[in-house]
Structure formats: structure tokens, C-alpha cells
Amino acid sequence: MPTVTFLVHPERPDALALALETAAWLTSRGDAARILQFSAPDLVTEEGVEVHVDDVDLAGTTVAVSLGGDGTFLRVVRLAWAREVPVLGVNFGRVGYLPDLVPDQVREALTKVFDKKAVIESRCALEVTISDRSVEDDTSVLLALNEVVLEKTDRGHTVHLATFIDGEEALTYSADGLIIATPTGSTAYSLSAGGPILSPALRAMVVTPVAPHLSLDRSLVLAEDQRVMVEIVPDRAGVLVIDGQEIGRLQPGATITCRVDPRSVRVVRNEPQKFGGILRVRLLADRGN
């Protein structure tokens, strides 16, 4: 029996209404539906009960449906990725580059998933390991679909970041920050900072400095079997942001290590997206062309 989990933006009553309406349609077919509503960055509400997002398990879910914008979609991806559940994004945001369906396409898209006729793309994601050497055994692992950013904390100052590629010391940047992006994220902040556009079919990552001072201002494109470690060099702290969500302040000596995760994020698409179409529709449209 197919099971659909809906994850809803907390400030979109129209998104919640669609989830309830679609859930009723599913149960009338004999399928199962579950509705979760984000109530805070780390909290989810289900049937009036609030739990931490880390306690949400999507085991047994056939497809996870994101109802919101890019932020909601990225939060759903982190939950679905652990169980290799495909994510179907319905756009209720103002822009919404990642979710490409509109509300009236949901039933048709779900039917295609159930009938195994849906277009499901595999997107590269980054495994991010954070280690703070000032705290014993303080290591955590997170996921990034778009990008990882280490940026300065103090206005008027830069942050000093040393990079190591496959364990070998590479470049040290004095900059406003450093972006490590996936191909999916290469058209976001990395592009604004002068980075290249990568085909979303690639399994790679691109390292791009933000406003470097007396440092190399070119991006580095790394293969999927490479690792990049970034260390915050004394004497200034940095802020870690993953997919637009601030994770916290990291002190000098702390490191993050990024690699392409062996598992892909599975994304349900309304129709196959070719690279040329992505460039034309998603990028040139923003510039009024």
C-alpha cells in the first residue's frame, strides 16, 4: 500500500489545505497519508504533537511531498535522504527553483509515482562532517543539497580559512567566506560569487571564495571521490551555514570536511529537465529575458 508523507510550510494555510485535501483523496483510494507541519527550524508537528525533526522517521514512506518553497524542500530532503525516499516538491514559495510542480499537478504526479512512471532524478549531495577540536568528541555529520558556506562573523573583517584537499594542504583564503556547492547549488550563491554553472547530472563539488583579499579568486571543481577540509585559522571565528540554515559559530581550530555522499537525493520531476532548459528558464527568466 503506497504511503505519502506531506511536509508543510508553517505559514501557508493554502499548502496545509492541499495536504488535507490530497490526503483525503489518497485514503479514499485505500492508500495511506501522513501530514507533518514544520513549526520551527528544528520542530515538526503531527496531529498536534510537536517533536524534534531528528525524531521524524520516514521509514515506509513511498514518496515525501514538500509543500512550500525552496526552504521547505531542502528541509524535507534531509529527512527523506536518510531513508532514500523520493521527494516531490510543490511550489508555494515566491520563487521556488527546486520544487517544480504547481498545486493542481499533485494528484497526477503521485499517480505516476505509484505506477512507477514518474521521472525521478538523482541529485548529488554533500556529506558534511563538523569537528570542533576545542570540545572532546564533538563531531557531527549533516547533509547539503545546495551548498555549505563558512563566512565571517564580524563586519569589516575577513575570516581566514585553510583548505586541504585529500589530506594535502592547498590554499588559505582571507575572504568574506568560502562556498562549497553541489552541481544543484552551483546556480545559487556560488554563481553570485563568480563560480561556474555545473550540470546537475554531475557528481562533483565546486569551491568558491567570497570576496577574497589577496587570495586566489577562482573556483576549484573537485571530483566525487575527493574530499575538501576547511579549517578556521586563528584568530577569528566563522559561521557555518548549510542550505541557507545557520548551523552555528565555529571557533578557530574547528574544521568541516565535505565529500560527495555515495547516496543520491531522489527528486520527482514533472518532466525531464535538460540542462539547456534549466539555464534558459531558471536563469535568464530572472533577468527579464
N, C-alpha and C positions, 0 to 999 in steps of 0.2 A: 504494500500500500504506500503510494507516494506521501511524503510528509514535507510540507512547506513551512519554513520559519520566516516570518516577516520581522524586520527590524526597522523601527520607525523613528524619524526625526522628532524630537520632543516638542517642537514649536510649530508643527504643521498638522493642524486638525484635518486638513484635506487628505494628508497621507495616512493618518490613522483611519479615516473613514474608508479609504480604498482598501486598507488592510482588512478591516472588518467585513466589508462587502465581498472581497475576494475569498476570505476565509469561509464565509457562509456558502459561497458557490462551491468551494472545494469539499466541504463536509456534505453538501447535497449530492456530490458525486461519489461519496464514500472514501474520500481522501482525508488526510489529517492536516491540521493547520495550527500554528503556534504564533502568537503575536508578542513581541518584545518591544518595549519603547525605551530608548535612551533617555535617562532622566538627569544625567550629569556625565562628564567625560569618562568616568570610571564606573558608572552605575547604570543598571538596566532594571526596568520594572516589568513584571509579568503577573497579570491578574492581581494588581495592587500590591504585590510583594517586591521590594527593592533588594537587589543583590549586586555584588561586585561583578564587574564584567568578566573577571578571571574565573568566576564560578559558573559561567554560562557554558554549557556543553552542547554542541550541535550534532552529537552522535545520532545517527539515524535520520538526519535531515537529507532529503533528496536535493533540495535547492534552497538557498538563502536569498530572500528578496530584500534589497535595500530600498527604502522609501525616503528620499531626501535628496541632498546634493552630494558633492564630492566628499565632504567631511564624513557624512553618514556612510557612504560607500566604503571609504578607507577603514572605518571602524568595523564594519561588517566583515571586510576581507580578513582582518586579524583573527576574528572568531572562526570564520569558515575555513581558513587555510589550515588550521590545526587538524581538521577532520577531512581535508581535501574535498570540501563541499563546494560546488559551483555557486557563483554569486550572480544574481540577476539584478541590475540596477535600474530603478525607475526614477527619473529626474523630477524632483520637486524644488530644486535649487534655482538660483538666478542664472547660473552659467551651466555647471554640470558637465564637465568634459568626460568623466568616467562612466556615469550611468547614461546609457544612450536610448532607453525606452521611455515612452510617454505613458501616462496612466491607462489610456484605453487600449494599450497593446499587451497588458499584463496577462490576461487570460489566454490569448493566443500563444504568447511566449511560453507560459507554463505548460500548455498542452504539447508544444513541441518538445519541451524537456522530458515530459512523461513518455512521449512516443519515440524518444531518442532521435529526434530530427533537428534538434536545436544546434546552432553554431556555438561551440564552446572554445574560446581562445585560451591558450596557455600563456600567462604573463610571468616574466621573470620578477622575482622579489629578492630582497637582501635580508640576510640574517645578520643582525647587529648585536655584537657582544660588547657589553659595557663593563669596564673594570676600573674601580676606584682603589688605587693602591694604598690610600690613607685609611681604608677600612678593611679589616681582615675578612677574606672570603666574600667580599661584596662584588658579585658578578651576576649580571642578568642578561637575558637574551630576548631581543624584540624583533619584530618584522617590519620592513619598509617596502611598500609597493611603489611609491614615488621617489622619495629622497630622504637622505639623512643630512642634517645641517648642524655643524658646530659653528657658533657665532659668538661675537664679542658680547660682553656684559656692560661695558662702560662706554658711554657716548664720548666721542673724541679720542678714543684709544683703539688700538688693534688688539687682536688675540694672536698668540704665537702657537703655531701648530706644526709639529714634526710628523712627517708621513714615512711609513715603512711598507714596502711592497714585497710580499712573500718573505718577510723577516729581514729584508735588507733596507738599510736607511736610504731614503730617497730625498725628498725636498722638504724644506722647512719654510713655512709661509708666515709672513706678518701681514695680516689681512683683516677685513671685517668678518670673514668667515670662510668656511670650506663646505662645498656641497658634494655629496656622493649620491649620484642619481642612477636609477634604473633606466632602461630604454623608455618605459612608460612615463617616467618622471622627467625625461630629457626635454620635454616640451613645456615644462613648468618653470620653477625657479632657476634651474640650471641654464635654460635657454636665455632667461633675462640677464643672467650673469655672463653671457657670451659663450656658453657651452654649445656643443654640436647637437643636432637632432639625430637620434638613433632610431632605426626601425624597431617597432615594438616586438618584432619576431626574433630579435637578437637576444642572446643570453650574455649580458655584459654589464659593466657599470662604468660611469664616467665621473671623474673627479675634477671639480671646477672651483677655483678660488673666487672669492667675492672681494672685489676692490683690493687686490694685493698691493702692498707697498714694498717696492724694491725686491719683488719676487716674480717668479715666472707667472705670467698671466694667461697661459694656455691650459686647456683641459687635457687630462690624461684618460684614455679609454683603455680599460682593463678587461681581460678575458674572464670567462666564467670560472676558470679554475684558479684564479689569482685571489689574493687577499690583500686588503689595504688596512693598515693600522694607523690611527691618528692619535698622537699624544699631545696633551695640552702642556706646553712648555712654560716654566715659571717666567714671570711671576703673576700672571693674570688668569682668572677663571674663564670658563666658557659656558655657553648654554647649549644643550643638546635638544634639537627639535626633529621629530620623526613624523613625516607625512603631515606637517602643519601643526602637530601637537607638541607642546613643550614638555619634555621629559624631566628636565631639571638642570641645575647648575652643576658643572663638573669642575673640580679643583685642579690646580697644576699637578701633573703626575698621573692623572686619570687618563685612560685610553678607551677608544672604541675600535672594534675590528669589524670590517664588513666583508662579506663574501656573498656570491650568488647562491641562494639556497637551492639544494637539489630538487625540492618540491616546487612546483609552479602554482601560481594563483590561477584558478579556473574561472573565467568570466563568460557569462552567457551574453551573446550579442544578438541584436535584432536581425542583423545581416552581416556577412563577412565584410571586414573593413580592410581595404587595401591602403598601402602607405600613401600613395598619391592623394587619395580621397581624404585621408586624415589631415594632410598638410593643407589641402585646399579648403576644406570645410571648417576644421578646427582652428587653424591659424590665420588664414587670410580673411576669414569672416570677421575676426576680431578687429581687423584693420580697415574694415569697410569696403573690402574688395569683393 
